[in-house]
């Protein structure tokens, strides 16, 4: 249990770095980050599914410049960890997935405040740097590395605390949710997926890319009809 928590938490630190502070090679995107969590914890299909849902939900948010945004990447990583660990604890995948989606959204909203806080901390660090009478490249490098390390630590701590809290809380809660409610809870996943598809459609039309959507739907319809015929 603790080994899995530490692995997921360290990965959360990497995700936090890749989102804005360093690299930005897209490994922080939910589709990738959640799939990696699934690989780490031996539940790749569940990780991939959560990654797909959160990828759709946060497609419209771009961490550009000083824009404020939900930390959906950390939220998705937490959701994947909670879903898999909760599933392993209670043996109810539908319940685990449904509750984990809620946890991921909440962490994403609160994580946006983490980004704002880190920006203020980085600002103070660099103000201290430029207030020095003499600045050399080595000092700039050390201060920059310090900011990156702080972001990694913050992402790791947030992931660890969130996965631990929600997994423990939901494990206790699961004892009070009858199994007959699992199937109705499955609709929550469909609702999240529906919202994500709505976001995707909105982006196609707002960016005037709807012909690509129409082409994709047309190809999908042809494949579906051909599959029915054969």
C-alpha positions as CSV (number, residue, x, y, z in Angstrom):
1,X,0.0,0.0,0.0
2,X,2.6,2.5,1.1
3,X,4.9,1.6,-1.8
4,X,2.1,2.2,-4.3
5,X,1.3,5.6,-2.6
6,X,4.9,6.7,-2.8
7,X,5.2,5.7,-6.5
8,X,2.0,7.5,-7.5
9,X,3.0,10.6,-5.4
10,X,6.4,10.9,-7.0
11,X,4.8,10.6,-10.4
12,X,2.4,13.4,-9.3
13,X,5.5,15.5,-8.7
14,X,6.7,14.8,-12.2
15,X,3.2,15.7,-13.6
16,X,3.3,19.0,-11.7
17,X,6.6,19.8,-13.3
18,X,5.6,18.9,-16.8
19,X,2.4,21.0,-16.6
20,X,4.0,24.4,-16.5
21,X,7.4,24.5,-14.8
22,X,9.6,22.2,-16.9
23,X,9.8,19.9,-19.9
24,X,6.2,20.3,-21.1
25,X,6.5,17.1,-23.2
26,X,2.8,16.3,-22.6
27,X,3.4,13.4,-20.2
28,X,1.3,15.4,-17.7
29,X,-1.8,15.1,-19.9
30,X,-4.4,12.9,-18.2
31,X,-4.5,10.4,-21.0
32,X,-0.7,9.8,-20.4
33,X,-0.4,10.4,-16.7
34,X,-3.3,8.2,-15.7
35,X,-2.2,5.4,-18.0
36,X,1.2,5.5,-16.3
37,X,-0.5,5.3,-12.9
38,X,-2.4,2.3,-14.2
39,X,0.8,0.6,-15.3
40,X,2.5,1.3,-12.0
41,X,-0.4,-0.2,-10.0
42,X,-1.2,-3.1,-12.4
43,X,-4.6,-1.7,-13.6
44,X,-3.8,-0.2,-17.0
45,X,-7.4,-0.3,-18.4
46,X,-8.8,1.6,-15.4
47,X,-6.0,4.2,-15.6
48,X,-6.6,4.6,-19.3
49,X,-10.3,5.1,-18.9
50,X,-9.9,7.8,-16.2
51,X,-7.3,9.5,-18.3
52,X,-9.7,9.6,-21.3
53,X,-12.5,11.1,-19.2
54,X,-10.3,13.8,-17.7
55,X,-8.5,14.5,-21.0
56,X,-11.9,15.4,-22.5
57,X,-12.9,17.5,-19.5
58,X,-9.8,19.7,-19.5
59,X,-9.2,20.0,-23.2
60,X,-10.2,23.6,-23.2
61,X,-7.8,24.7,-20.5
62,X,-4.3,25.7,-21.5
63,X,-1.6,26.7,-18.9
64,X,-0.4,29.7,-20.9
65,X,1.4,32.6,-19.3
66,X,-0.3,33.8,-16.1
67,X,-3.7,32.3,-16.9
68,X,-5.6,30.8,-14.0
69,X,-6.8,27.2,-14.6
70,X,-7.8,24.1,-12.7
71,X,-4.9,21.7,-12.1
72,X,-6.7,18.9,-13.9
73,X,-3.5,17.0,-14.6
74,X,-2.8,16.5,-10.8
75,X,-6.5,15.9,-10.3
76,X,-6.6,13.2,-12.9
77,X,-3.5,11.5,-11.5
78,X,-5.0,11.5,-8.1
79,X,-8.3,10.1,-9.5
80,X,-6.4,7.3,-11.2
81,X,-4.6,6.4,-8.0
82,X,-7.7,6.6,-5.8
83,X,-9.8,4.5,-8.2
84,X,-7.2,1.7,-8.5
85,X,-6.3,1.6,-4.8
86,X,-10.0,1.8,-3.7
87,X,-10.9,-1.0,-6.2
88,X,-8.1,-3.2,-4.7
89,X,-9.4,-2.4,-1.2
90,X,-13.2,-2.9,-1.6
91,X,-13.4,-5.0,-4.8
92,X,-16.1,-2.7,-6.4
93,X,-14.7,-1.2,-9.6
94,X,-17.8,0.9,-10.4
95,X,-18.0,2.4,-7.0
96,X,-14.2,3.1,-7.0
97,X,-14.4,4.8,-10.4
98,X,-17.4,6.9,-9.6
99,X,-16.0,8.2,-6.3
100,X,-12.5,8.7,-7.8
101,X,-14.0,11.0,-10.5
102,X,-15.4,13.3,-7.8
103,X,-12.1,13.3,-6.0
104,X,-10.2,14.2,-9.2
105,X,-12.4,17.2,-9.9
106,X,-12.1,18.5,-6.4
107,X,-8.3,18.2,-6.4
108,X,-8.2,19.8,-9.8
109,X,-10.1,22.9,-8.5
110,X,-8.0,23.1,-5.3
111,X,-4.8,22.5,-7.3
112,X,-5.4,25.7,-9.3
113,X,-4.7,27.5,-6.0
114,X,-1.5,25.6,-5.7
115,X,-0.3,26.9,-9.0
116,X,-1.2,30.5,-8.0
117,X,0.7,30.0,-4.7
118,X,3.8,28.6,-6.4
119,X,3.8,31.6,-8.8
120,X,3.9,33.9,-5.8
121,X,6.7,31.9,-4.2
122,X,8.7,31.9,-7.4
123,X,8.2,35.7,-7.6
124,X,9.6,36.2,-4.1
125,X,12.5,34.0,-4.9
126,X,13.4,35.9,-8.1
127,X,12.9,39.2,-6.4
128,X,15.5,38.1,-3.8
129,X,17.8,37.2,-6.7
130,X,17.5,40.5,-8.6
131,X,18.0,42.4,-5.4
132,X,21.6,41.1,-5.1
133,X,24.3,43.6,-6.1
134,X,26.1,41.1,-8.3
135,X,24.4,38.2,-10.1
136,X,26.3,35.5,-12.0
137,X,24.9,32.6,-14.2
138,X,25.5,30.1,-11.5
139,X,23.2,31.9,-9.1
140,X,20.5,32.1,-11.7
141,X,20.8,28.4,-12.3
142,X,20.6,27.6,-8.6
143,X,17.6,29.7,-8.0
144,X,15.8,28.3,-11.0
145,X,16.6,24.7,-9.9
146,X,15.3,25.6,-6.4
147,X,11.9,26.7,-8.0
148,X,11.7,23.5,-9.9
149,X,12.5,21.4,-6.8
150,X,9.8,23.2,-4.9
151,X,7.2,22.5,-7.6
152,X,8.1,18.8,-7.6
153,X,7.8,18.7,-3.8
154,X,4.5,20.5,-3.9
155,X,3.1,18.2,-6.5
156,X,4.3,15.1,-4.7
157,X,2.8,16.3,-1.3
158,X,-0.5,17.2,-2.9
159,X,-0.8,13.9,-4.7
160,X,0.2,11.9,-1.6
161,X,-2.1,13.7,0.8
162,X,-5.1,13.6,-1.7
163,X,-4.7,9.9,-2.6
164,X,-4.3,8.9,1.0
165,X,-7.2,11.0,2.2
166,X,-9.7,10.0,-0.4
167,X,-8.7,6.4,-0.5
168,X,-9.1,6.1,3.3
169,X,-12.3,8.1,3.4
170,X,-13.9,6.3,0.5
171,X,-12.9,2.9,1.9
172,X,-14.8,3.7,5.1
173,X,-17.7,5.2,3.0
174,X,-18.0,2.0,0.9
175,X,-19.1,0.0,3.9
176,X,-22.2,2.2,4.1
177,X,-23.1,2.1,0.3
178,X,-25.1,-1.0,-0.6
179,X,-23.9,-3.0,-3.6
180,X,-27.2,-2.4,-5.3
181,X,-26.2,1.3,-5.8
182,X,-23.2,0.4,-7.9
183,X,-25.1,0.2,-11.1
184,X,-26.8,3.6,-10.7
185,X,-23.4,5.1,-9.8
186,X,-22.1,3.9,-13.1
187,X,-24.2,6.6,-14.7
188,X,-21.9,9.1,-13.1
189,X,-19.1,7.9,-15.4
190,X,-21.4,8.4,-18.4
191,X,-22.3,11.9,-17.2
192,X,-18.6,12.8,-16.9
193,X,-17.9,11.4,-20.4
194,X,-20.9,13.3,-21.8
195,X,-19.6,16.6,-20.4
196,X,-16.2,15.8,-21.9
197,X,-17.7,15.1,-25.3
198,X,-19.6,18.4,-25.0
199,X,-16.4,20.2,-24.4
200,X,-14.8,18.5,-27.4
201,X,-17.8,19.5,-29.7
202,X,-17.6,23.1,-28.4
203,X,-13.9,23.3,-29.3
204,X,-14.6,22.0,-32.8
205,X,-17.2,24.6,-33.4
206,X,-15.6,27.6,-31.6
207,X,-12.4,27.1,-33.5
208,X,-14.3,26.5,-36.8
209,X,-13.0,23.0,-37.1
210,X,-16.4,21.4,-37.4
211,X,-15.8,19.9,-40.9
212,X,-13.2,17.6,-39.2
213,X,-15.8,16.6,-36.7
214,X,-18.3,15.9,-39.5
215,X,-15.7,13.8,-41.4
216,X,-14.8,11.8,-38.3
217,X,-18.5,11.1,-37.6
218,X,-19.0,10.1,-41.2
219,X,-16.1,7.7,-41.1
220,X,-17.3,6.3,-37.8
221,X,-20.8,5.8,-39.2
222,X,-19.4,3.9,-42.3
223,X,-17.4,1.6,-40.1
224,X,-20.4,1.0,-37.8
225,X,-22.7,0.2,-40.8
226,X,-20.0,-2.0,-42.4
227,X,-19.5,-3.8,-39.2
228,X,-23.2,-4.5,-38.9
229,X,-23.3,-5.8,-42.5
230,X,-20.4,-8.1,-42.1
